[in-house]
């Protein structure tokens, strides 16, 4: 736990000092460790902190929604107002909410819009390429889109691309 918490703290500190890329690196390392160790609560806290640091960006919205999803399923109800307040400020894309996309599907769509391949998305999210494929099929069905090019255009037009 300590390494994850230190990474999260260093990420927050870097953002406060205006060193966004350094902050992103610390948060990414902390999140990767939390997910690799199967510590969903620590991953959620890291996503909440990173989401606050990246306020207003599509990545922020994805982090805050994912953090809220995990926190809602735990005894950490006291943290929900923090996640809800930050998420409300960031605002998930209305089109994604209307289509019923999950936080993870929003995250996958944003990465597709950035031009990442399934393998790159899987590596970034620490999931298997098969899971990425499953998310894409669900997204295509929910949005009635034929392929990833159409998804990339849809995601970019709805503010889901960095």
GROMACS elastic network, one bead per residue, 0.5 to 0.9 nm:
[ bonds ]
;  ai    aj funct       b0    kb
    1     4     6  0.53118   500
    1     5     6  0.62289   500
    1     6     6  0.86483   500
    1    34     6  0.80183   500
    1    39     6  0.85462   500
    1    42     6  0.77099   500
    2     5     6  0.50815   500
    2     6     6  0.60164   500
    2     7     6  0.84853   500
    3     6     6  0.51134   500
    3     7     6  0.61007   500
    3     8     6  0.85677   500
    3    30     6  0.72363   500
    3    33     6  0.82292   500
    4     7     6  0.51297   500
    4     8     6  0.61778   500
    4     9     6  0.86306   500
    4    27     6  0.87635   500
    4    29     6  0.79523   500
    4    31     6  0.73009   500
    4    32     6  0.89348   500
    4    33     6  0.66005   500
    4    34     6  0.64288   500
    4    42     6  0.72930   500
    4    43     6  0.84753   500
    4    46     6  0.81320   500
    5     9     6  0.60918   500
    5    10     6  0.85493   500
    5    30     6  0.73048   500
    5    42     6  0.78951   500
    5    46     6  0.81123   500
    6     9     6  0.50245   500
    6    10     6  0.60717   500
    6    11     6  0.84858   500
    6    26     6  0.87937   500
    6    30     6  0.79444   500
    7    10     6  0.51170   500
    7    11     6  0.61066   500
    7    12     6  0.86622   500
    7    25     6  0.89213   500
    7    26     6  0.51699   500
    7    27     6  0.61294   500
    7    28     6  0.85111   500
    7    29     6  0.67877   500
    7    31     6  0.85034   500
    7    46     6  0.87140   500
    8    11     6  0.50670   500
    8    12     6  0.62787   500
    8    13     6  0.86268   500
    8    23     6  0.86867   500
    8    26     6  0.65874   500
    8    27     6  0.55506   500
    8    28     6  0.89152   500
    8    29     6  0.86707   500
    8    30     6  0.60258   500
    8    31     6  0.82534   500
    8    45     6  0.83895   500
    8    46     6  0.58532   500
    8    49     6  0.72787   500
    8    50     6  0.80268   500
    9    12     6  0.51334   500
    9    13     6  0.61122   500
    9    14     6  0.85703   500
    9    26     6  0.84120   500
    9    27     6  0.85605   500
    9    49     6  0.88253   500
   10    14     6  0.60167   500
   10    15     6  0.85862   500
   10    22     6  0.86918   500
   10    23     6  0.68660   500
   10    26     6  0.61949   500
   10    27     6  0.78885   500
   11    14     6  0.51671   500
   11    15     6  0.62908   500
   11    16     6  0.86783   500
   11    20     6  0.84381   500
   11    22     6  0.70945   500
   11    24     6  0.64915   500
   11    25     6  0.73816   500
   11    27     6  0.52441   500
   11    28     6  0.87500   500
   11    30     6  0.87532   500
   11    49     6  0.83291   500
   11    50     6  0.74667   500
   11    53     6  0.85774   500
   12    15     6  0.52261   500
   12    16     6  0.62506   500
   12    17     6  0.87096   500
   12    23     6  0.64940   500
   12    26     6  0.85959   500
   12    27     6  0.81365   500
   12    49     6  0.69345   500
   12    50     6  0.73368   500
   12    53     6  0.69024   500
   13    16     6  0.50769   500
   13    17     6  0.62459   500
   13    18     6  0.87204   500
   13    19     6  0.85696   500
   13    23     6  0.73526   500
   14    17     6  0.50609   500
   14    18     6  0.62890   500
   14    20     6  0.64483   500
   14    21     6  0.82873   500
   14    22     6  0.60989   500
   14    24     6  0.84809   500
   14    26     6  0.84309   500
   15    18     6  0.50224   500
   15    19     6  0.53574   500
   15    20     6  0.51667   500
   15    21     6  0.83614   500
   15    22     6  0.78294   500
   15    23     6  0.53992   500
   15    24     6  0.82402   500
   15    50     6  0.89500   500
   15    53     6  0.62387   500
   15    54     6  0.84403   500
   16    19     6  0.74633   500
   16    20     6  0.85200   500
   16    23     6  0.88532   500
   16    53     6  0.81136   500
   17    20     6  0.82412   500
   18    21     6  0.89262   500
   18    23     6  0.86720   500
   19    22     6  0.54794   500
   19    23     6  0.61662   500
   19    24     6  0.87241   500
   20    24     6  0.60607   500
   20    25     6  0.86215   500
   20    53     6  0.85241   500
   20    54     6  0.84574   500
   21    24     6  0.50160   500
   21    25     6  0.62623   500
   21    26     6  0.87633   500
   22    25     6  0.51353   500
   22    26     6  0.63771   500
   22    27     6  0.87213   500
   23    26     6  0.51941   500
   23    27     6  0.61575   500
   23    28     6  0.84633   500
   23    50     6  0.83019   500
   23    53     6  0.85716   500
   24    27     6  0.51697   500
   24    28     6  0.59438   500
   24    29     6  0.85540   500
   24    50     6  0.76301   500
   24    54     6  0.89691   500
   25    28     6  0.50851   500
   25    29     6  0.61773   500
   25    30     6  0.86263   500
   26    29     6  0.52114   500
   26    30     6  0.61991   500
   26    31     6  0.85554   500
   27    30     6  0.50888   500
   27    31     6  0.59606   500
   27    32     6  0.84205   500
   27    46     6  0.66636   500
   27    47     6  0.79369   500
   27    49     6  0.83814   500
   27    50     6  0.64247   500
   28    31     6  0.51118   500
   28    32     6  0.59725   500
   28    33     6  0.85388   500
   28    46     6  0.88031   500
   28    50     6  0.89179   500
   29    32     6  0.51440   500
   29    33     6  0.61889   500
   29    34     6  0.86100   500
   30    33     6  0.52238   500
   30    34     6  0.61587   500
   30    35     6  0.86506   500
   30    42     6  0.87247   500
   30    43     6  0.77446   500
   30    46     6  0.70151   500
   31    34     6  0.50638   500
   31    35     6  0.61099   500
   31    36     6  0.84314   500
   31    42     6  0.79104   500
   31    43     6  0.53846   500
   31    44     6  0.84748   500
   31    46     6  0.61449   500
   31    47     6  0.73219   500
   32    35     6  0.52398   500
   32    36     6  0.59651   500
   32    37     6  0.84938   500
   32    43     6  0.81459   500
   32   124     6  0.86559   500
   32   125     6  0.82949   500
   32   126     6  0.71861   500
   33    36     6  0.50491   500
   33    37     6  0.60151   500
   33    38     6  0.84193   500
   33    39     6  0.85192   500
   33    43     6  0.83885   500
   34    37     6  0.52364   500
   34    38     6  0.60685   500
   34    39     6  0.50575   500
   34    40     6  0.68120   500
   34    41     6  0.83751   500
   34    42     6  0.59773   500
   34    43     6  0.51828   500
   34    44     6  0.89471   500
   34    46     6  0.85345   500
   35    39     6  0.59601   500
   35    40     6  0.65748   500
   35    42     6  0.84269   500
   35    43     6  0.62698   500
   35   125     6  0.89830   500
   35   126     6  0.72176   500
   36    39     6  0.78146   500
   36   126     6  0.76442   500
   37    40     6  0.86949   500
   38    41     6  0.89312   500
   38    42     6  0.89965   500
   38    43     6  0.85630   500
   39    42     6  0.54858   500
   39    43     6  0.62496   500
   39    44     6  0.87073   500
   40    44     6  0.60260   500
   40    45     6  0.86257   500
   40    70     6  0.70381   500
   40    71     6  0.89654   500
   41    44     6  0.50110   500
   41    45     6  0.62686   500
   41    46     6  0.86092   500
   41    67     6  0.84602   500
   41    70     6  0.69466   500
   41    71     6  0.70973   500
   41    74     6  0.80917   500
   41    76     6  0.87435   500
   42    45     6  0.50676   500
   42    46     6  0.61464   500
   42    47     6  0.85734   500
   43    46     6  0.50443   500
   43    47     6  0.61147   500
   43    48     6  0.85310   500
   43    67     6  0.77086   500
   43    70     6  0.88283   500
   44    47     6  0.50194   500
   44    48     6  0.60321   500
   44    49     6  0.85902   500
   44    63     6  0.82111   500
   44    64     6  0.84732   500
   44    66     6  0.70354   500
   44    68     6  0.75111   500
   44    69     6  0.84831   500
   44    70     6  0.62342   500
   44    71     6  0.68752   500
   45    48     6  0.50035   500
   45    49     6  0.62038   500
   45    50     6  0.85762   500
   45    67     6  0.67472   500
   45    71     6  0.85665   500
   46    49     6  0.51619   500
   46    50     6  0.60697   500
   46    51     6  0.83418   500
   46    63     6  0.86981   500
   46    67     6  0.81514   500
   47    50     6  0.50559   500
   47    51     6  0.57395   500
   47    52     6  0.84102   500
   47    60     6  0.83900   500
   47    62     6  0.86888   500
   47    64     6  0.63674   500
   47    65     6  0.88893   500
   47    66     6  0.72991   500
   47    67     6  0.57095   500
   48    51     6  0.50783   500
   48    52     6  0.62177   500
   48    53     6  0.86559   500
   48    60     6  0.85796   500
   48    63     6  0.63210   500
   48    64     6  0.53887   500
   48    65     6  0.86205   500
   48    66     6  0.83460   500
   48    67     6  0.55925   500
   48    68     6  0.79783   500
   48    82     6  0.83700   500
   48    83     6  0.65525   500
   48    86     6  0.83066   500
   49    52     6  0.52262   500
   49    53     6  0.62770   500
   49    54     6  0.87677   500
   49    63     6  0.86953   500
   49    64     6  0.85213   500
   50    54     6  0.61441   500
   50    55     6  0.85116   500
   50    59     6  0.89706   500
   50    60     6  0.70521   500
   50    63     6  0.70786   500
   50    64     6  0.83042   500
   51    54     6  0.51749   500
   51    55     6  0.60398   500
   51    56     6  0.86295   500
   51    57     6  0.84636   500
   51    59     6  0.71522   500
   51    61     6  0.66989   500
   51    62     6  0.77224   500
   51    63     6  0.51356   500
   51    64     6  0.53437   500
   51    65     6  0.89422   500
   51    67     6  0.87730   500
   51    86     6  0.78307   500
   51    87     6  0.84363   500
   51    90     6  0.87502   500
   52    55     6  0.50935   500
   52    56     6  0.86151   500
   52    60     6  0.67898   500
   52    63     6  0.87172   500
   52    64     6  0.76721   500
   52    83     6  0.89689   500
   52    86     6  0.64948   500
   52    87     6  0.87177   500
   52    90     6  0.87800   500
   53    60     6  0.77308   500
   54    57     6  0.59524   500
   54    58     6  0.86537   500
   54    59     6  0.71931   500
   54    60     6  0.51875   500
   54    61     6  0.87224   500
   55    58     6  0.86615   500
   55    59     6  0.86049   500
   55    60     6  0.55954   500
   55    61     6  0.78227   500
   55    86     6  0.79357   500
   55    89     6  0.80220   500
   55    90     6  0.62337   500
   56    59     6  0.83207   500
   56    60     6  0.62910   500
   56    61     6  0.72088   500
   56    89     6  0.76546   500
   56    90     6  0.50033   500
   56    91     6  0.80115   500
   57    60     6  0.50603   500
   57    61     6  0.65794   500
   57    62     6  0.88961   500
   57    90     6  0.74750   500
   57   159     6  0.86294   500
   57   160     6  0.83129   500
   57   161     6  0.85760   500
   57   162     6  0.68670   500
   58    61     6  0.51404   500
   58    62     6  0.63959   500
   58    63     6  0.87321   500
   58    90     6  0.83135   500
   58    92     6  0.80675   500
   58    93     6  0.85523   500
   58   107     6  0.86221   500
   58   110     6  0.74290   500
   58   159     6  0.66916   500
   58   160     6  0.51030   500
   58   161     6  0.63165   500
   58   162     6  0.62253   500
   59    62     6  0.51630   500
   59    63     6  0.61980   500
   59    64     6  0.86279   500
   59   107     6  0.75906   500
   59   110     6  0.79024   500
   59   160     6  0.78803   500
   59   161     6  0.81823   500
   59   162     6  0.71481   500
   60    63     6  0.51269   500
   60    64     6  0.60656   500
   60    65     6  0.84936   500
   60    87     6  0.83405   500
   60    90     6  0.70531   500
   61    64     6  0.52414   500
   61    65     6  0.60743   500
   61    66     6  0.85052   500
   61    86     6  0.86810   500
   61    87     6  0.64039   500
   61    90     6  0.57100   500
   61    91     6  0.65097   500
   61    92     6  0.56264   500
   61    93     6  0.83125   500
   61   103     6  0.86631   500
   61   106     6  0.88946   500
   61   107     6  0.88159   500
   61   160     6  0.89201   500
   62    65     6  0.52757   500
   62    66     6  0.61002   500
   62    67     6  0.85405   500
   62    87     6  0.89978   500
   62    92     6  0.76236   500
   62   103     6  0.59997   500
   62   104     6  0.74535   500
   62   106     6  0.65161   500
   62   107     6  0.55474   500
   62   110     6  0.86258   500
   63    66     6  0.51871   500
   63    67     6  0.60464   500
   63    68     6  0.85528   500
   63    87     6  0.88866   500
   63   103     6  0.81563   500
   63   107     6  0.82466   500
   64    67     6  0.50692   500
   64    68     6  0.61034   500
   64    69     6  0.85872   500
   64    83     6  0.61901   500
   64    84     6  0.80517   500
   64    86     6  0.69241   500
   64    87     6  0.54862   500
   64    90     6  0.82547   500
   64   103     6  0.87161   500
   65    68     6  0.51166   500
   65    69     6  0.61813   500
   65    70     6  0.88375   500
   65    83     6  0.77931   500
   65    84     6  0.84750   500
   65    87     6  0.65231   500
   65    92     6  0.77243   500
   65   102     6  0.85698   500
   65   103     6  0.55112   500
   65   104     6  0.85484   500
   66    69     6  0.50889   500
   66    70     6  0.64698   500
   66    71     6  0.86644   500
   66   102     6  0.86253   500
   66   103     6  0.53975   500
   66   104     6  0.68729   500
   66   107     6  0.88481   500
   67    70     6  0.53514   500
   67    71     6  0.60715   500
   67    72     6  0.85047   500
   67    83     6  0.69280   500
   68    71     6  0.50441   500
   68    72     6  0.58966   500
   68    73     6  0.86927   500
   68    79     6  0.86333   500
   68    80     6  0.65161   500
   68    82     6  0.89675   500
   68    83     6  0.55629   500
   68    84     6  0.70203   500
   68    87     6  0.82696   500
   69    72     6  0.53972   500
   69    73     6  0.68431   500
   69   103     6  0.77417   500
   70    73     6  0.54284   500
   70    74     6  0.68505   500
   71    74     6  0.52940   500
   71    75     6  0.75909   500
   71    76     6  0.58835   500
   71    77     6  0.67671   500
   71    79     6  0.71093   500
   71    80     6  0.64912   500
   71    83     6  0.83620   500
   72    75     6  0.78339   500
   72    76     6  0.73616   500
   72    77     6  0.65269   500
   72    79     6  0.88363   500
   72    80     6  0.67771   500
   73    76     6  0.81318   500
   73    77     6  0.85104   500
   74    77     6  0.69260   500
   75    78     6  0.81563   500
   76    79     6  0.56797   500
   76    80     6  0.72602   500
   77    80     6  0.52524   500
   77    81     6  0.79889   500
   78    81     6  0.67747   500
   78    82     6  0.81352   500
   79    82     6  0.54093   500
   79    83     6  0.65225   500
   79    84     6  0.87133   500
   80    83     6  0.50478   500
   80    84     6  0.58618   500
   80    85     6  0.83337   500
   81    85     6  0.57892   500
   81    86     6  0.83810   500
   82    85     6  0.52222   500
   82    86     6  0.61839   500
   82    87     6  0.83985   500
   83    86     6  0.52906   500
   83    87     6  0.58774   500
   83    88     6  0.83482   500
   84    88     6  0.58048   500
   84    89     6  0.84012   500
   85    88     6  0.51248   500
   85    89     6  0.62124   500
   85    90     6  0.86522   500
   86    89     6  0.50692   500
   86    90     6  0.61611   500
   86    91     6  0.83548   500
   87    91     6  0.56208   500
   87    92     6  0.72155   500
   88    92     6  0.77942   500
   91    94     6  0.78414   500
   92    95     6  0.84895   500
   92    96     6  0.71509   500
   92    97     6  0.70049   500
   92   103     6  0.89696   500
   92   106     6  0.87752   500
   93    96     6  0.53447   500
   93    97     6  0.65563   500
   93    98     6  0.87597   500
   93   106     6  0.88547   500
   93   158     6  0.64937   500
   93   159     6  0.70153   500
   93   160     6  0.75160   500
   94    97     6  0.51007   500
   94    98     6  0.60350   500
   94    99     6  0.85545   500
   94   158     6  0.83138   500
   95    99     6  0.60981   500
   95   100     6  0.86057   500
   95   101     6  0.88957   500
   95   158     6  0.70420   500
   96    99     6  0.51640   500
   96   100     6  0.62813   500
   96   101     6  0.54180   500
   96   102     6  0.81657   500
   96   105     6  0.89157   500
   96   106     6  0.69350   500
   96   143     6  0.88638   500
   96   155     6  0.88243   500
   96   158     6  0.82856   500
   97   100     6  0.51292   500
   97   101     6  0.60537   500
   97   102     6  0.80792   500
   98   101     6  0.77815   500
   99   139     6  0.88445   500
   99   142     6  0.60736   500
   99   143     6  0.63710   500
  100   142     6  0.72062   500
  100   143     6  0.89978   500
  101   104     6  0.79594   500
  101   105     6  0.56726   500
  101   106     6  0.62676   500
  101   138     6  0.85769   500
  101   139     6  0.69946   500
  101   142     6  0.74052   500
  101   143     6  0.87972   500
  102   105     6  0.50381   500
  102   106     6  0.62495   500
  102   107     6  0.85858   500
  103   106     6  0.51054   500
  103   107     6  0.62367   500
  103   108     6  0.87436   500
  104   108     6  0.61798   500
  104   109     6  0.85599   500
  104   135     6  0.79230   500
  105   108     6  0.50108   500
  105   109     6  0.60461   500
  105   110     6  0.85151   500
  105   135     6  0.59918   500
  105   136     6  0.75343   500
  105   138     6  0.80864   500
  105   139     6  0.66097   500
  106   109     6  0.50776   500
  106   110     6  0.61349   500
  106   111     6  0.86527   500
  106   139     6  0.86826   500
  106   155     6  0.85127   500
  106   160     6  0.77968   500
  107   110     6  0.52016   500
  107   111     6  0.63465   500
  107   112     6  0.87268   500
  107   125     6  0.87434   500
  107   160     6  0.84248   500
  108   111     6  0.51394   500
  108   112     6  0.61885   500
  108   113     6  0.86269   500
  108   121     6  0.70196   500
  108   125     6  0.85680   500
  108   132     6  0.73334   500
  108   135     6  0.73068   500
  108   136     6  0.74746   500
  108   139     6  0.89689   500
  109   112     6  0.50338   500
  109   113     6  0.61977   500
  109   114     6  0.87065   500
  109   135     6  0.89663   500
  109   136     6  0.78069   500
  109   139     6  0.78726   500
  109   148     6  0.87688   500
  109   151     6  0.68451   500
  109   152     6  0.69612   500
  109   154     6  0.87617   500
  109   155     6  0.60869   500
  109   156     6  0.89639   500
  109   160     6  0.73845   500
  109   161     6  0.85982   500
  110   113     6  0.50156   500
  110   114     6  0.64007   500
  110   115     6  0.89464   500
  110   152     6  0.76907   500
  110   155     6  0.61343   500
  110   156     6  0.75783   500
  110   159     6  0.86088   500
  110   161     6  0.52935   500
  110   162     6  0.78488   500
  111   115     6  0.65972   500
  111   116     6  0.58152   500
  111   117     6  0.84707   500
  111   120     6  0.89015   500
  111   121     6  0.65437   500
  111   152     6  0.85246   500
  111   160     6  0.84154   500
  111   161     6  0.73424   500
  111   162     6  0.88782   500
  112   115     6  0.51011   500
  112   116     6  0.53630   500
  112   117     6  0.71064   500
  112   118     6  0.82158   500
  112   121     6  0.78091   500
  112   148     6  0.70814   500
  112   149     6  0.83818   500
  112   151     6  0.73608   500
  112   152     6  0.56105   500
  112   155     6  0.80561   500
  112   161     6  0.85693   500
  113   116     6  0.75182   500
  113   148     6  0.86043   500
  113   149     6  0.83454   500
  113   151     6  0.72558   500
  113   153     6  0.68747   500
  113   154     6  0.82257   500
  113   155     6  0.58834   500
  113   156     6  0.58313   500
  113   160     6  0.72038   500
  113   161     6  0.56168   500
  113   162     6  0.85652   500
  114   152     6  0.76215   500
  114   156     6  0.83735   500
  114   160     6  0.88602   500
  114   161     6  0.59340   500
  114   162     6  0.71136   500
  115   152     6  0.76488   500
  116   119     6  0.79756   500
  116   120     6  0.56887   500
  116   121     6  0.60761   500
  117   120     6  0.51130   500
  117   121     6  0.61062   500
  117   122     6  0.85062   500
  118   121     6  0.50671   500
  118   122     6  0.60454   500
  118   123     6  0.86009   500
  118   128     6  0.89500   500
  118   129     6  0.57986   500
  118   130     6  0.85686   500
  118   132     6  0.61927   500
  118   133     6  0.71269   500
  119   122     6  0.50074   500
  119   123     6  0.61699   500
  119   124     6  0.85880   500
  119   128     6  0.79067   500
  119   129     6  0.55703   500
  119   132     6  0.82206   500
  120   123     6  0.51096   500
  120   124     6  0.61125   500
  120   125     6  0.85849   500
  120   129     6  0.85839   500
  121   124     6  0.50792   500
  121   125     6  0.60784   500
  121   126     6  0.82095   500
  121   127     6  0.82016   500
  121   128     6  0.89435   500
  121   129     6  0.77347   500
  121   132     6  0.71136   500
  122   125     6  0.52542   500
  122   126     6  0.55981   500
  122   128     6  0.53474   500
  122   129     6  0.52455   500
  122   130     6  0.85189   500
  122   131     6  0.77736   500
  122   132     6  0.61938   500
  123   126     6  0.50022   500
  123   127     6  0.65896   500
  123   128     6  0.76705   500
  123   129     6  0.82831   500
  124   127     6  0.79855   500
  125   128     6  0.86446   500
  127   130     6  0.82928   500
  127   131     6  0.64263   500
  127   132     6  0.72701   500
  128   131     6  0.51970   500
  128   132     6  0.65463   500
  128   133     6  0.87721   500
  129   133     6  0.61949   500
  129   134     6  0.86460   500
  130   134     6  0.62112   500
  130   135     6  0.86761   500
  131   135     6  0.62158   500
  131   136     6  0.85705   500
  132   135     6  0.51005   500
  132   136     6  0.61664   500
  132   137     6  0.86765   500
  133   136     6  0.50274   500
  133   137     6  0.62045   500
  133   138     6  0.86557   500
  134   137     6  0.51598   500
  134   138     6  0.62823   500
  134   139     6  0.86383   500
  135   138     6  0.51153   500
  135   139     6  0.61321   500
  135   140     6  0.86151   500
  136   140     6  0.60413   500
  136   141     6  0.85119   500
  136   147     6  0.88301   500
  136   148     6  0.78769   500
  136   151     6  0.89372   500
  137   140     6  0.51143   500
  137   141     6  0.61905   500
  137   142     6  0.86335   500
  138   141     6  0.51545   500
  138   142     6  0.61152   500
  138   143     6  0.85513   500
  139   142     6  0.51083   500
  139   143     6  0.59724   500
  139   144     6  0.79819   500
  139   145     6  0.79378   500
  139   151     6  0.82569   500
  140   143     6  0.53349   500
  140   144     6  0.54144   500
  140   146     6  0.64360   500
  140   147     6  0.69516   500
  140   148     6  0.80940   500
  140   151     6  0.74062   500
  141   145     6  0.67230   500
  141   146     6  0.85087   500
  142   145     6  0.80008   500
  143   151     6  0.83981   500
  145   148     6  0.80492   500
  145   150     6  0.62088   500
  145   151     6  0.65749   500
  145   154     6  0.88773   500
  146   149     6  0.83839   500
  146   150     6  0.66743   500
  146   151     6  0.81108   500
  147   150     6  0.55117   500
  147   151     6  0.64086   500
  147   152     6  0.88429   500
  148   152     6  0.59570   500
  148   153     6  0.85055   500
  149   152     6  0.50571   500
  149   153     6  0.63108   500
  149   154     6  0.85786   500
  150   153     6  0.51588   500
  150   154     6  0.61008   500
  150   155     6  0.85796   500
  151   155     6  0.59376   500
  151   156     6  0.83914   500
  152   155     6  0.51733   500
  152   156     6  0.60181   500
  152   157     6  0.84358   500
  152   161     6  0.86166   500
  153   156     6  0.52237   500
  153   157     6  0.60354   500
  153   158     6  0.86048   500
  154   157     6  0.51909   500
  154   158     6  0.62866   500
  154   159     6  0.89426   500
  154   160     6  0.86612   500
  155   158     6  0.51632   500
  155   159     6  0.64595   500
  155   160     6  0.50553   500
  155   161     6  0.66845   500
  156   159     6  0.53237   500
  156   160     6  0.53138   500
  156   161     6  0.51505   500
  156   162     6  0.86541   500
  157   160     6  0.74636   500
  157   161     6  0.84125   500
  158   161     6  0.82551   500
  159   162     6  0.80228   500
